[in-house]
């Protein structure tokens, strides 16, 4: 990668050097959630994968964090 200064913090990628890069198989997302073992799914048109496990500890902690933020901002009483 050849970066160039484009502002204060965010660099601009001028060029990607593909020569000398080791050949690897493309990354495959896991079919099972690493936190709970439940199935994973990617909805068409979206960029991310989700665990479909209803008792997944990773999903439950995200919901808990969202509730805490809502309480802080007064959206949830």
N, C-alpha and C positions, 0 to 999 in steps of 0.2 A: 504494500500500500504506500502510496506517495501522498502525504497530507500537505496542505498549504494553509497558511493563516487566513481565516475568513472573518474573524471578529475577535472579541475578547476571549471567549472560551471554546466555542465550537469550531473545530477544524473542518475544512472542506477536503473531500477525497478527490484528488486530481486523477489518479490512476491506480488500478489494481494490478499488481505484478503476479501473474499466474505461473510464470516459469519458475522452476525450482520448488514448487509446492508439491508435497507428497500426495500421491493418489490415495484417496480414501473413499469408502462407500458412503453414499448419502446418508445423512442422519435419519433414523426412523424413530418416531415417537413411540413410547411404550404402549402396548395394548392394555396394560394393567397399571393402575395407580401405584406409585412406589410407597405411598403412605398407608393405604388400606387394602390394596389388592383388587379393588373394584375396577370395572371396565372404564375405559376412557373413550371420549368421542370428540370429534371436531365438527361443528356445525358448518354447513356449506356457506361460504361467503365470509366466514370469520377467520381470524388469524390464530386463534389459540385453541388448545385442547382442554377439556374438562373431565374431571372424575365424575362418574354417574353414581357413585356410592352415596347412599343417603346418610350414612353414619361415618363418613370420611373425616378423620380428625383435622386434616388440612383445610377442608371446606368449612367445617364448623368453626375453626379459628378465624377464618376470613369473615364469616357472618358475625361472629362475636366482635371483631374489630370494627365492622361497619356499624353495629349497634352502639358501640362506645362513641364513635365519632358523631353519630346522630344525636346522642344525648348531650355531648359537649356543645354542639351547635344549636341545641334547643328544638330539633326536629322531632325527637322522641322524648316523651315524659315518663 
